């Protein structure tokens, strides 16, 4: 009874850690969104507008993540083991939203470059505002990314929600850093010189470059979320090796363990240990049951929503 109480308490504690991290992220992203829009108003930089939009999308998705975190443990007749699939679905949707936003930014800024080349008038960027903005945004983004990563580490990196938010805010921080370095450098270029065009469309060119430079990560997020929803094997090799080591420690003696299958849906892990059917005659059934209980207890220390099944093979 005490063991069961400890497992339940561990699950509740882990959920509180996740929800607290998401609340901090929501407040920070909302602040960064307004800062981006304000920076765009004073500097006329489309890159800052993109940064603000990116942060606002992150704020909305964090609110959704909080809802998912609240219901994922609920067991119903439709979801008897919990509603962890919503975590994977959330990551999939967030990845698609990031991709859509980057695609929109690519189209808008490519069009802006063509308009400039066609001779249409363009406004000069205010690099002083961009410099101040970039410093604060880089500090906020990377601080929040470190916080997400640290909190997820406390959860054995099992939170799909925190991983999705970490990916988004890290991308936001890298974009802010690149914006600051590139656009502030423009102030040292003569507006009447050979590279004077950068004072007008330098931010548009930068946004296009950022889309191609950092666009890979949301695709990886979508790929991993799709694999989870489709019931594929665990993609995190570090976690996979850790779980396999726990299984091997308890079942590898006398050739009992033949193989294992590990999948992940949200923060729920399904671990299937395939044991040799011909070895059952030589091993006490109580010993196998005890090994199963020991594996489950150790798994739940690191992965509170892990489920273990033994399969005969």
Secondary structure in CASP SS format (residue, H / E / C, confidence):
PFRMAT SS
TARGET T0000
AUTHOR 0000-0000-0000
METHOD secondary structure of the structure
MODEL  1
X C 1.00
X H 1.00
X H 1.00
X H 1.00
X H 1.00
X H 1.00
X H 1.00
X H 1.00
X H 1.00
X H 1.00
X H 1.00
X H 1.00
X H 1.00
X H 1.00
X H 1.00
X H 1.00
X H 1.00
X H 1.00
X H 1.00
X H 1.00
X H 1.00
X H 1.00
X H 1.00
X H 1.00
X H 1.00
X H 1.00
X H 1.00
X H 1.00
X H 1.00
X H 1.00
X H 1.00
X H 1.00
X H 1.00
X H 1.00
X H 1.00
X H 1.00
X H 1.00
X H 1.00
X H 1.00
X H 1.00
X H 1.00
X H 1.00
X H 1.00
X C 1.00
X C 1.00
X H 1.00
X H 1.00
X H 1.00
X H 1.00
X H 1.00
X H 1.00
X H 1.00
X H 1.00
X H 1.00
X H 1.00
X H 1.00
X H 1.00
X H 1.00
X H 1.00
X H 1.00
X H 1.00
X H 1.00
X H 1.00
X H 1.00
X H 1.00
X H 1.00
X H 1.00
X H 1.00
X H 1.00
X H 1.00
X H 1.00
X C 1.00
X C 1.00
X C 1.00
X C 1.00
X C 1.00
X C 1.00
X C 1.00
X C 1.00
X C 1.00
X C 1.00
X C 1.00
X C 1.00
X C 1.00
X H 1.00
X H 1.00
X H 1.00
X H 1.00
X H 1.00
X H 1.00
X H 1.00
X H 1.00
X H 1.00
X H 1.00
X H 1.00
X H 1.00
X H 1.00
X H 1.00
X H 1.00
X H 1.00
X H 1.00
X H 1.00
X H 1.00
X H 1.00
X H 1.00
X H 1.00
X H 1.00
X H 1.00
X H 1.00
X H 1.00
X H 1.00
X H 1.00
X H 1.00
X H 1.00
X H 1.00
X H 1.00
X H 1.00
X C 1.00
X C 1.00
X C 1.00
X C 1.00
X C 1.00
X C 1.00
X C 1.00
X C 1.00
X C 1.00
X H 1.00
X H 1.00
X H 1.00
X H 1.00
X H 1.00
X H 1.00
X H 1.00
X H 1.00
X H 1.00
X H 1.00
X H 1.00
X H 1.00
X H 1.00
X H 1.00
X H 1.00
X H 1.00
X H 1.00
X H 1.00
X H 1.00
X H 1.00
X H 1.00
X H 1.00
X H 1.00
X H 1.00
X H 1.00
X H 1.00
X H 1.00
X H 1.00
X C 1.00
X C 1.00
X C 1.00
X C 1.00
X C 1.00
X H 1.00
X H 1.00
X H 1.00
X H 1.00
X H 1.00
X H 1.00
X H 1.00
X H 1.00
X H 1.00
X H 1.00
X H 1.00
X H 1.00
X H 1.00
X H 1.00
X H 1.00
X H 1.00
X H 1.00
X H 1.00
X H 1.00
X H 1.00
X H 1.00
X H 1.00
X H 1.00
X H 1.00
X H 1.00
X H 1.00
X H 1.00
X H 1.00
X H 1.00
X C 1.00
X C 1.00
X C 1.00
X C 1.00
X C 1.00
X C 1.00
X C 1.00
X C 1.00
X C 1.00
X H 1.00
X H 1.00
X H 1.00
X H 1.00
X H 1.00
X H 1.00
X H 1.00
X H 1.00
X H 1.00
X H 1.00
X H 1.00
X H 1.00
X H 1.00
X H 1.00
X H 1.00
X H 1.00
X H 1.00
X C 1.00
X H 1.00
X H 1.00
X H 1.00
X H 1.00
X H 1.00
X H 1.00
X H 1.00
X H 1.00
X H 1.00
X H 1.00
X H 1.00
X H 1.00
X H 1.00
X H 1.00
X C 1.00
X C 1.00
X C 1.00
X E 1.00
X C 1.00
X C 1.00
X C 1.00
X H 1.00
X H 1.00
X H 1.00
X H 1.00
X H 1.00
X H 1.00
X H 1.00
X H 1.00
X H 1.00
X H 1.00
X H 1.00
X H 1.00
X H 1.00
X H 1.00
X H 1.00
X C 1.00
X H 1.00
X H 1.00
X H 1.00
X C 1.00
X E 1.00
X E 1.00
X E 1.00
X E 1.00
X E 1.00
X E 1.00
X E 1.00
X E 1.00
X E 1.00
X C 1.00
X C 1.00
X E 1.00
X E 1.00
X E 1.00
X E 1.00
X E 1.00
X E 1.00
X E 1.00
X E 1.00
X C 1.00
X H 1.00
X H 1.00
X H 1.00
X C 1.00
X C 1.00
X C 1.00
X C 1.00
X C 1.00
X H 1.00
X H 1.00
X H 1.00
X H 1.00
X H 1.00
X H 1.00
X H 1.00
X H 1.00
X H 1.00
X H 1.00
X H 1.00
X H 1.00
X H 1.00
X H 1.00
X H 1.00
X H 1.00
X H 1.00
X H 1.00
X C 1.00
X C 1.00
X C 1.00
X E 1.00
X E 1.00
X E 1.00
X E 1.00
X E 1.00
X E 1.00
X E 1.00
X C 1.00
END
